[in-house]
């Protein structure tokens, strides 16, 4: 009968290799981190609980049916209401006709003016071509090109903005200095309100 010697090959334990040592240290650090975070979470919970218990009771809800100290003028009619109504001129909302041709030239001059918004109630504003509010109407057909010239006849820099115009705002909508003009073009591709 033959006999063979037993294998003497030794397999190192995980703690004896550098890879195993790394994972042991990482596991210990992770456990320590979880313990510290849990401890602080417990402290925060206790502090929040103490704050809740020490909080003052909420104020009673506001009764919205009672007026605030502000005086309301809703429903108050002046003695001359009929006279004011008779003097009111409604705005003609009829659109102007669409200009013929592919190019529509529009010139507007911005001016400082005082607008009376109600009898005896006035405020200073910018206005285009001497209109208060609403401003002048630019009515074009989809596909027409609009050539806009804005002249600033006011006291401060100002611009104009055509909201649906597909144009670089930093070029066309930049401030125009008092006494100066800017000219730009855009094609009305999208139907709707442009300004």
WOBELKA-V820032 format. One record per residue. N is the residue number from 1. RES is the residue in three letters. SS is DSSP state (H for helix, E for strand, L for the rest). PSI is psi in whole degrees, 0 to 359 (none if undefined). NEAR is the number of other ideal C-beta (glycine too) atoms within 8 Angstrom. Layout:
# WOBELKA-V820032
N|RES|SS|PSI|NEAR  N|RES|SS|PSI|NEAR
This chain:
# WOBELKA-V820032
1|UNK|L|136|2  2|UNK|L|147|3  3|UNK|L|143|4  4|UNK|L|146|4  5|UNK|L|146|5  6|UNK|L|149|4  7|UNK|L|134|4  8|UNK|L|17|5  9|UNK|L|127|4  10|UNK|L|127|4  11|UNK|L|123|4  12|UNK|L|147|6  13|UNK|L|160|6  14|UNK|H|327|9  15|UNK|H|346|7  16|UNK|H|348|6  17|UNK|L|159|8  18|UNK|H|325|5  19|UNK|H|317|7  20|UNK|H|322|11  21|UNK|H|321|9  22|UNK|H|313|8  23|UNK|H|329|9  24|UNK|H|316|10  25|UNK|H|317|8  26|UNK|H|319|8  27|UNK|H|319|8  28|UNK|H|318|8  29|UNK|H|320|8  30|UNK|H|317|8  31|UNK|H|319|8  32|UNK|H|318|8  33|UNK|H|314|8  34|UNK|H|320|8  35|UNK|H|316|8  36|UNK|H|314|8  37|UNK|H|318|8  38|UNK|H|319|8  39|UNK|H|313|8  40|UNK|H|325|8  41|UNK|H|321|8  42|UNK|H|318|8  43|UNK|H|318|8  44|UNK|H|319|8  45|UNK|H|317|8  46|UNK|H|320|8  47|UNK|H|318|8  48|UNK|H|322|8  49|UNK|H|319|8  50|UNK|H|319|8  51|UNK|H|320|8  52|UNK|H|318|7  53|UNK|H|330|6  54|UNK|H|353|5  55|UNK|L|147|6  56|UNK|L|152|3  57|UNK|L|149|3  58|UNK|L|148|4  59|UNK|L|152|3  60|UNK|L|150|4  61|UNK|L|146|4  62|UNK|L|134|4  63|UNK|L|108|5  64|UNK|L|356|4  65|UNK|L|356|3  66|UNK|L|130|5  67|UNK|L|145|6  68|UNK|L|179|4  69|UNK|L|350|3  70|UNK|L|140|5  71|UNK|L|131|4  72|UNK|L|138|5  73|UNK|L|13|5  74|UNK|L|128|4  75|UNK|L|355|4  76|UNK|L|127|5  77|UNK|L|128|5  78|UNK|L|160|6  79|UNK|L|329|4  80|UNK|L|31|6  81|UNK|H|318|8  82|UNK|H|320|6  83|UNK|H|317|7  84|UNK|H|317|10  85|UNK|H|320|7  86|UNK|H|328|6  87|UNK|H|344|7  88|UNK|L|131|6  89|UNK|L|114|4  90|UNK|L|151|4  91|UNK|L|133|5  92|UNK|L|109|4  93|UNK|L|11|4  94|UNK|L|130|4  95|UNK|L|141|6  96|UNK|L|160|5  97|UNK|L|155|5  98|UNK|L|128|7  99|UNK|L|149|8  100|UNK|L|160|3  101|UNK|L|173|6  102|UNK|L|340|5  103|UNK|E|126|7  104|UNK|E|116|11  105|UNK|E|127|6  106|UNK|E|128|9  107|UNK|E|125|6  108|UNK|E|141|12  109|UNK|E|123|10  110|UNK|E|132|14  111|UNK|E|148|11  112|UNK|E|133|9  113|UNK|E|162|10  114|UNK|E|129|7  115|UNK|E|135|11  116|UNK|E|112|8  117|UNK|E|344|6  118|UNK|E|161|5  119|UNK|L|117|6  120|UNK|L|358|5  121|UNK|E|112|7  122|UNK|E|152|8  123|UNK|E|156|7  124|UNK|E|138|7  125|UNK|E|171|10  126|UNK|E|143|9  127|UNK|E|151|14  128|UNK|E|123|12  129|UNK|L|35|9  130|UNK|L|5|6  131|UNK|L|146|9  132|UNK|L|242|6  133|UNK|L|135|7  134|UNK|L|165|5  135|UNK|L|185|9  136|UNK|L|153|7  137|UNK|L|131|7  138|UNK|L|111|9  139|UNK|L|114|8  140|UNK|L|166|10  141|UNK|L|145|6  142|UNK|L|130|8  143|UNK|L|342|7  144|UNK|L|150|14  145|UNK|E|132|10  146|UNK|E|124|14  147|UNK|E|109|11  148|UNK|E|128|13  149|UNK|E|120|11  150|UNK|E|123|13  151|UNK|E|132|11  152|UNK|E|104|14  153|UNK|L|14|9  154|UNK|L|190|10  155|UNK|L|346|4  156|UNK|L|162|5  157|UNK|L|145|8  158|UNK|E|163|10  159|UNK|L|178|9  160|UNK|L|150|11  161|UNK|L|118|7  162|UNK|L|103|13  163|UNK|L|320|7  164|UNK|L|6|8  165|UNK|L|133|10  166|UNK|L|86|7  167|UNK|L|151|10  168|UNK|L|116|5  169|UNK|H|331|7  170|UNK|H|349|5  171|UNK|H|306|8  172|UNK|H|328|12  173|UNK|L|22|10  174|UNK|L|161|8  175|UNK|L|140|6  176|UNK|E|127|13  177|UNK|L|154|7  178|UNK|L|134|9  179|UNK|L|356|5  180|UNK|L|169|8  181|UNK|E|159|8  182|UNK|E|144|9  183|UNK|E|135|8  184|UNK|E|164|9  185|UNK|E|150|8  186|UNK|E|155|12  187|UNK|E|133|9  188|UNK|L|82|14  189|UNK|L|324|6  190|UNK|L|128|7  191|UNK|L|149|4  192|UNK|L|194|5  193|UNK|L|126|5  194|UNK|L|346|9  195|UNK|L|none|8
